[in-house]
Amino acid sequence: MSTQSFGLRVNCDDLYPYAKRGSVLLVDPDTDCTIGECVVLTLTTGQTLVRELVDHTVDSITVTDINRRSRQTFGVAEVGTMHPIGAVMAAAAWRSAEGSAA
């Protein structure tokens, strides 16, 4: 993980069992995305999605919903950012890490 890494707290049950409500997704914007891994997409509309990367061409990005396995394809112009998820931390582990940083 780089110094630019950040955490996103999961506020829904849509990612279960990949990530539970309250857990934290550790995202590293300095790492390239790889086909088959989970990524965080921020669309130009402002919507943020967590998906599995299926394909990435010069024209489009295809992802799969983590649970429903439905595919979505976006034009590259529709995607503002795409970063890989490096790890999922349980809520208790995240709180412990925050407390030790002080």
TIVO-2410 file (N, C-alpha, C; in nm, 3 decimals):
# residues 102
REC num residu      c1      c2      c3 atome chaine
REC   1      M   0.084  -0.117   0.000     N      A
REC   1      M   0.000   0.000   0.000    CA      A
REC   1      M   0.089   0.125   0.000     C      A
REC   2      S   0.049   0.222  -0.076     N      A
REC   2      S   0.127   0.345  -0.088    CA      A
REC   2      S   0.081   0.449   0.015     C      A
REC   3      T   0.151   0.559   0.020     N      A
REC   3      T   0.113   0.668   0.110    CA      A
REC   3      T  -0.017   0.735   0.065     C      A
REC   4      Q  -0.060   0.709  -0.058     N      A
REC   4      Q  -0.184   0.766  -0.111    CA      A
REC   4      Q  -0.305   0.677  -0.082     C      A
REC   5      S  -0.283   0.561  -0.018     N      A
REC   5      S  -0.392   0.467   0.011    CA      A
REC   5      S  -0.496   0.530   0.103     C      A
REC   6      F  -0.619   0.483   0.090     N      A
REC   6      F  -0.727   0.534   0.174    CA      A
REC   6      F  -0.827   0.422   0.201     C      A
REC   7      G  -0.914   0.445   0.298     N      A
REC   7      G  -1.015   0.347   0.333    CA      A
REC   7      G  -1.154   0.396   0.301     C      A
REC   8      L  -1.239   0.302   0.260     N      A
REC   8      L  -1.381   0.331   0.236    CA      A
REC   8      L  -1.462   0.239   0.326     C      A
REC   9      R  -1.546   0.297   0.412     N      A
REC   9      R  -1.628   0.216   0.501    CA      A
REC   9      R  -1.750   0.162   0.424     C      A
REC  10      V  -1.781   0.035   0.444     N      A
REC  10      V  -1.896  -0.030   0.380    CA      A
REC  10      V  -2.020   0.001   0.464     C      A
REC  11      N  -2.119   0.065   0.401     N      A
REC  11      N  -2.241   0.106   0.471    CA      A
REC  11      N  -2.365   0.032   0.423     C      A
REC  12      C  -2.345  -0.085   0.363     N      A
REC  12      C  -2.458  -0.162   0.312    CA      A
REC  12      C  -2.425  -0.311   0.322     C      A
REC  13      D  -2.523  -0.393   0.288     N      A
REC  13      D  -2.503  -0.538   0.291    CA      A
REC  13      D  -2.482  -0.597   0.151     C      A
REC  14      D  -2.475  -0.513   0.050     N      A
REC  14      D  -2.466  -0.559  -0.089    CA      A
REC  14      D  -2.336  -0.633  -0.120     C      A
REC  15      L  -2.231  -0.611  -0.043     N      A
REC  15      L  -2.101  -0.672  -0.072    CA      A
REC  15      L  -2.077  -0.802   0.006     C      A
REC  16      Y  -2.172  -0.840   0.092     N      A
REC  16      Y  -2.156  -0.961   0.173    CA      A
REC  16      Y  -2.158  -1.084   0.082     C      A
REC  17      P  -2.073  -1.182   0.096     N      A
REC  17      P  -1.976  -1.203   0.203    CA      A
REC  17      P  -1.837  -1.143   0.176     C      A
REC  18      Y  -1.818  -1.078   0.061     N      A
REC  18      Y  -1.687  -1.017   0.032    CA      A
REC  18      Y  -1.648  -0.918   0.141     C      A
REC  19      A  -1.742  -0.832   0.180     N      A
REC  19      A  -1.718  -0.734   0.286    CA      A
REC  19      A  -1.848  -0.714   0.362     C      A
REC  20      K  -1.838  -0.715   0.493     N      A
REC  20      K  -1.956  -0.694   0.578    CA      A
REC  20      K  -1.978  -0.546   0.605     C      A
REC  21      R  -2.101  -0.513   0.640     N      A
REC  21      R  -2.135  -0.376   0.681    CA      A
REC  21      R  -2.040  -0.334   0.794     C      A
REC  22      G  -1.983  -0.214   0.783     N      A
REC  22      G  -1.892  -0.163   0.884    CA      A
REC  22      G  -1.745  -0.190   0.855     C      A
REC  23      S  -1.717  -0.287   0.769     N      A
REC  23      S  -1.577  -0.314   0.736    CA      A
REC  23      S  -1.522  -0.202   0.648     C      A
REC  24      V  -1.391  -0.203   0.630     N      A
REC  24      V  -1.325  -0.095   0.555    CA      A
REC  24      V  -1.248  -0.156   0.438     C      A
REC  25      L  -1.272  -0.101   0.319     N      A
REC  25      L  -1.199  -0.141   0.199    CA      A
REC  25      L  -1.075  -0.053   0.189     C      A
REC  26      L  -0.958  -0.115   0.183     N      A
REC  26      L  -0.834  -0.039   0.167    CA      A
REC  26      L  -0.804  -0.028   0.019     C      A
REC  27      V  -0.794   0.094  -0.029     N      A
REC  27      V  -0.780   0.124  -0.171    CA      A
REC  27      V  -0.645   0.190  -0.196     C      A
REC  28      D  -0.575   0.142  -0.298     N      A
REC  28      D  -0.443   0.198  -0.331    CA      A
REC  28      D  -0.446   0.258  -0.471     C      A
REC  29      P  -0.458   0.390  -0.482     N      A
REC  29      P  -0.467   0.454  -0.613    CA      A
REC  29      P  -0.337   0.449  -0.694     C      A
REC  30      D  -0.226   0.411  -0.631     N      A
REC  30      D  -0.098   0.405  -0.702    CA      A
REC  30      D  -0.070   0.267  -0.762     C      A
REC  31      T  -0.164   0.175  -0.752     N      A
REC  31      T  -0.148   0.040  -0.804    CA      A
REC  31      T  -0.238   0.021  -0.925     C      A
REC  32      D  -0.188  -0.047  -1.027     N      A
REC  32      D  -0.269  -0.075  -1.147    CA      A
REC  32      D  -0.374  -0.181  -1.117     C      A
REC  33      C  -0.488  -0.170  -1.182     N      A
REC  33      C  -0.595  -0.267  -1.169    CA      A
REC  33      C  -0.567  -0.388  -1.258     C      A
REC  34      T  -0.604  -0.505  -1.207     N      A
REC  34      T  -0.582  -0.630  -1.278    CA      A
REC  34      T  -0.716  -0.699  -1.301     C      A
REC  35      I  -0.733  -0.759  -1.418     N      A
REC  35      I  -0.855  -0.834  -1.449    CA      A
REC  35      I  -0.876  -0.940  -1.341     C      A
REC  36      G  -0.999  -0.951  -1.292     N      A
REC  36      G  -1.033  -1.050  -1.191    CA      A
REC  36      G  -1.030  -1.000  -1.048     C      A
REC  37      E  -0.977  -0.881  -1.025     N      A
REC  37      E  -0.975  -0.830  -0.888    CA      A
REC  37      E  -1.088  -0.730  -0.866     C      A
REC  38      C  -1.116  -0.705  -0.738     N      A
REC  38      C  -1.220  -0.608  -0.704    CA      A
REC  38      C  -1.163  -0.467  -0.710     C      A
REC  39      V  -1.245  -0.376  -0.763     N      A
REC  39      V  -1.203  -0.239  -0.783    CA      A
REC  39      V  -1.311  -0.143  -0.733     C      A
REC  40      V  -1.270  -0.021  -0.707     N      A
REC  40      V  -1.363   0.087  -0.675    CA      A
REC  40      V  -1.367   0.178  -0.797     C      A
REC  41      L  -1.485   0.194  -0.854     N      A
REC  41      L  -1.505   0.284  -0.968    CA      A
REC  41      L  -1.579   0.407  -0.920     C      A
REC  42      T  -1.532   0.523  -0.959     N      A
REC  42      T  -1.608   0.646  -0.938    CA      A
REC  42      T  -1.647   0.695  -1.076     C      A
REC  43      L  -1.777   0.697  -1.100     N      A
REC  43      L  -1.826   0.740  -1.231    CA      A
REC  43      L  -1.828   0.893  -1.237     C      A
REC  44      T  -1.832   0.945  -1.357     N      A
REC  44      T  -1.834   1.090  -1.374    CA      A
REC  44      T  -1.963   1.152  -1.319     C      A
REC  45      T  -2.064   1.068  -1.294     N      A
REC  45      T  -2.190   1.116  -1.232    CA      A
REC  45      T  -2.174   1.133  -1.081     C      A
REC  46      G  -2.061   1.085  -1.025     N      A
REC  46      G  -2.038   1.092  -0.882    CA      A
REC  46      G  -2.068   0.962  -0.810     C      A
REC  47      Q  -2.131   0.867  -0.877     N      A
REC  47      Q  -2.164   0.738  -0.816    CA      A
REC  47      Q  -2.037   0.655  -0.794     C      A
REC  48      T  -2.026   0.590  -0.678     N      A
REC  48      T  -1.913   0.504  -0.647    CA      A
REC  48      T  -1.961   0.360  -0.642     C      A
REC  49      L  -1.890   0.271  -0.712     N      A
REC  49      L  -1.928   0.131  -0.721    CA      A
REC  49      L  -1.810   0.043  -0.682     C      A
REC  50      V  -1.839  -0.071  -0.619     N      A
REC  50      V  -1.739  -0.174  -0.593    CA      A
REC  50      V  -1.778  -0.292  -0.681     C      A
REC  51      R  -1.687  -0.331  -0.769     N      A
REC  51      R  -1.715  -0.437  -0.866    CA      A
REC  51      R  -1.591  -0.520  -0.892     C      A
REC  52      E  -1.609  -0.634  -0.959     N      A
REC  52      E  -1.497  -0.715  -1.004    CA      A
REC  52      E  -1.466  -0.676  -1.149     C      A
REC  53      L  -1.341  -0.649  -1.178     N      A
REC  53      L  -1.300  -0.607  -1.312    CA      A
REC  53      L  -1.295  -0.728  -1.404     C      A
REC  54      V  -1.370  -0.723  -1.514     N      A
REC  54      V  -1.378  -0.832  -1.611    CA      A
REC  54      V  -1.293  -0.802  -1.734     C      A
REC  55      D  -1.297  -0.679  -1.782     N      A
REC  55      D  -1.223  -0.642  -1.902    CA      A
REC  55      D  -1.199  -0.492  -1.903     C      A
REC  56      H  -1.088  -0.453  -1.961     N      A
REC  56      H  -1.054  -0.311  -1.971    CA      A
REC  56      H  -0.986  -0.290  -2.106     C      A
REC  57      T  -1.054  -0.219  -2.195     N      A
REC  57      T  -0.998  -0.188  -2.326    CA      A
REC  57      T  -0.977  -0.037  -2.336     C      A
REC  58      V  -0.927   0.008  -2.449     N      A
REC  58      V  -0.909   0.152  -2.467    CA      A
REC  58      V  -1.042   0.226  -2.471     C      A
REC  59      D  -1.151   0.153  -2.505     N      A
REC  59      D  -1.282   0.216  -2.519    CA      A
REC  59      D  -1.377   0.191  -2.403     C      A
REC  60      S  -1.360   0.080  -2.330     N      A
REC  60      S  -1.460   0.043  -2.230    CA      A
REC  60      S  -1.400  -0.032  -2.111     C      A
REC  61      I  -1.479  -0.033  -2.005     N      A
REC  61      I  -1.447  -0.106  -1.883    CA      A
REC  61      I  -1.568  -0.192  -1.851     C      A
REC  62      T  -1.547  -0.323  -1.839     N      A
REC  62      T  -1.654  -0.416  -1.806    CA      A
REC  62      T  -1.630  -0.471  -1.667     C      A
REC  63      V  -1.734  -0.466  -1.585     N      A
REC  63      V  -1.726  -0.513  -1.447    CA      A
REC  63      V  -1.844  -0.604  -1.418     C      A
REC  64      T  -1.830  -0.680  -1.310     N      A
REC  64      T  -1.936  -0.769  -1.265    CA      A
REC  64      T  -1.973  -0.733  -1.123     C      A
REC  65      D  -2.102  -0.731  -1.096     N      A
REC  65      D  -2.150  -0.710  -0.960    CA      A
REC  65      D  -2.097  -0.824  -0.873     C      A
REC  66      I  -2.052  -0.795  -0.755     N      A
REC  66      I  -1.987  -0.895  -0.670    CA      A
REC  66      I  -2.081  -1.009  -0.633     C      A
REC  67      N  -2.207  -0.983  -0.608     N      A
REC  67      N  -2.299  -1.089  -0.566    CA      A
REC  67      N  -2.392  -1.138  -0.676     C      A
REC  68      R  -2.446  -1.049  -0.752     N      A
REC  68      R  -2.546  -1.088  -0.850    CA      A
REC  68      R  -2.486  -1.140  -0.980     C      A
REC  69      R  -2.360  -1.113  -0.999     N      A
REC  69      R  -2.287  -1.159  -1.117    CA      A
REC  69      R  -2.341  -1.100  -1.247     C      A
REC  70      S  -2.409  -0.988  -1.239     N      A
REC  70      S  -2.454  -0.921  -1.360    CA      A
REC  70      S  -2.343  -0.829  -1.411     C      A
REC  71      R  -2.325  -0.826  -1.541     N      A
REC  71      R  -2.219  -0.745  -1.602    CA      A
REC  71      R  -2.269  -0.606  -1.636     C      A
REC  72      Q  -2.176  -0.512  -1.626     N      A
REC  72      Q  -2.201  -0.375  -1.669    CA      A
REC  72      Q  -2.080  -0.331  -1.750     C      A
REC  73      T  -2.105  -0.259  -1.857     N      A
REC  73      T  -1.997  -0.204  -1.938    CA      A
REC  73      T  -2.013  -0.054  -1.942     C      A
REC  74      F  -1.903   0.016  -1.913     N      A
REC  74      F  -1.901   0.162  -1.915    CA      A
REC  74      F  -1.801   0.207  -2.019     C      A
REC  75      G  -1.832   0.315  -2.089     N      A
REC  75      G  -1.733   0.378  -2.175    CA      A
REC  75      G  -1.627   0.441  -2.085     C      A
REC  76      V  -1.503   0.445  -2.130     N      A
REC  76      V  -1.397   0.501  -2.044    CA      A
REC  76      V  -1.426   0.646  -2.006     C      A
REC  77      A  -1.500   0.718  -2.089     N      A
REC  77      A  -1.535   0.857  -2.058    CA      A
REC  77      A  -1.634   0.866  -1.942     C      A
REC  78      E  -1.705   0.756  -1.911     N      A
REC  78      E  -1.801   0.754  -1.801    CA      A
REC  78      E  -1.735   0.730  -1.665     C      A
REC  79      V  -1.610   0.682  -1.668     N      A
REC  79      V  -1.541   0.645  -1.545    CA      A
REC  79      V  -1.439   0.753  -1.509     C      A
REC  80      G  -1.459   0.814  -1.392     N      A
REC  80      G  -1.365   0.915  -1.346    CA      A
REC  80      G  -1.237   0.853  -1.294     C      A
REC  81      T  -1.252   0.755  -1.202     N      A
REC  81      T  -1.136   0.685  -1.147    CA      A
REC  81      T  -1.169   0.538  -1.130     C      A
REC  82      M  -1.064   0.456  -1.131     N      A
REC  82      M  -1.077   0.313  -1.103    CA      A
REC  82      M  -0.952   0.271  -1.027     C      A
REC  83      H  -0.972   0.220  -0.905     N      A
REC  83      H  -0.859   0.180  -0.821    CA      A
REC  83      H  -0.883   0.040  -0.764     C      A
REC  84      P  -0.776  -0.038  -0.747     N      A
REC  84      P  -0.792  -0.172  -0.690    CA      A
REC  84      P  -0.813  -0.167  -0.539     C      A
REC  85      I  -0.887  -0.266  -0.490     N      A
REC  85      I  -0.903  -0.284  -0.346    CA      A
REC  85      I  -0.790  -0.377  -0.301     C      A
REC  86      G  -0.706  -0.327  -0.212     N      A
REC  86      G  -0.592  -0.405  -0.168    CA      A
REC  86      G  -0.623  -0.500  -0.054     C      A
REC  87      A  -0.722  -0.466   0.028     N      A
REC  87      A  -0.757  -0.549   0.143    CA      A
REC  87      A  -0.893  -0.506   0.197     C      A
REC  88      V  -0.954  -0.597   0.272     N      A
REC  88      V  -1.077  -0.567   0.345    CA      A
REC  88      V  -1.046  -0.587   0.492     C      A
REC  89      M  -1.070  -0.484   0.571     N      A
REC  89      M  -1.045  -0.492   0.716    CA      A
REC  89      M  -1.177  -0.496   0.792     C      A
REC  90      A  -1.183  -0.582   0.892     N      A
REC  90      A  -1.301  -0.585   0.978    CA      A
REC  90      A  -1.310  -0.453   1.054     C      A
REC  91      A  -1.430  -0.415   1.090     N      A
REC  91      A  -1.452  -0.287   1.160    CA      A
REC  91      A  -1.368  -0.279   1.287     C      A
REC  92      A  -1.360  -0.387   1.364     N      A
REC  92      A  -1.284  -0.386   1.489    CA      A
REC  92      A  -1.136  -0.366   1.463     C      A
REC  93      A  -1.083  -0.428   1.360     N      A
REC  93      A  -0.941  -0.413   1.326    CA      A
REC  93      A  -0.912  -0.269   1.283     C      A
REC  94      W  -1.004  -0.208   1.210     N      A
REC  94      W  -0.986  -0.070   1.165    CA      A
REC  94      W  -0.985   0.025   1.285     C      A
REC  95      R  -1.078   0.005   1.379     N      A
REC  95      R  -1.082   0.091   1.499    CA      A
REC  95      R  -0.954   0.075   1.579     C      A
REC  96      S  -0.902  -0.047   1.587     N      A
REC  96      S  -0.778  -0.073   1.659    CA      A
REC  96      S  -0.660  -0.001   1.591     C      A
REC  97      A  -0.656  -0.006   1.458     N      A
REC  97      A  -0.548   0.059   1.382    CA      A
REC  97      A  -0.557   0.211   1.397     C      A
REC  98      E  -0.679   0.267   1.397     N      A
REC  98      E  -0.696   0.411   1.416    CA      A
REC  98      E  -0.646   0.454   1.552     C      A
REC  99      G  -0.675   0.375   1.656     N      A
REC  99      G  -0.635   0.408   1.791    CA      A
REC  99      G  -0.485   0.403   1.810     C      A
REC 100      S  -0.417   0.312   1.740     N      A
REC 100      S  -0.272   0.299   1.755    CA      A
REC 100      S  -0.196   0.406   1.678     C      A
REC 101      A  -0.263   0.475   1.586     N      A
REC 101      A  -0.198   0.578   1.504    CA      A
REC 101      A  -0.182   0.709   1.582     C      A
REC 102      A  -0.255   0.724   1.691     N      A
REC 102      A  -0.250   0.849   1.768    CA      A
REC 102      A  -0.122   0.863   1.847     C      A
***
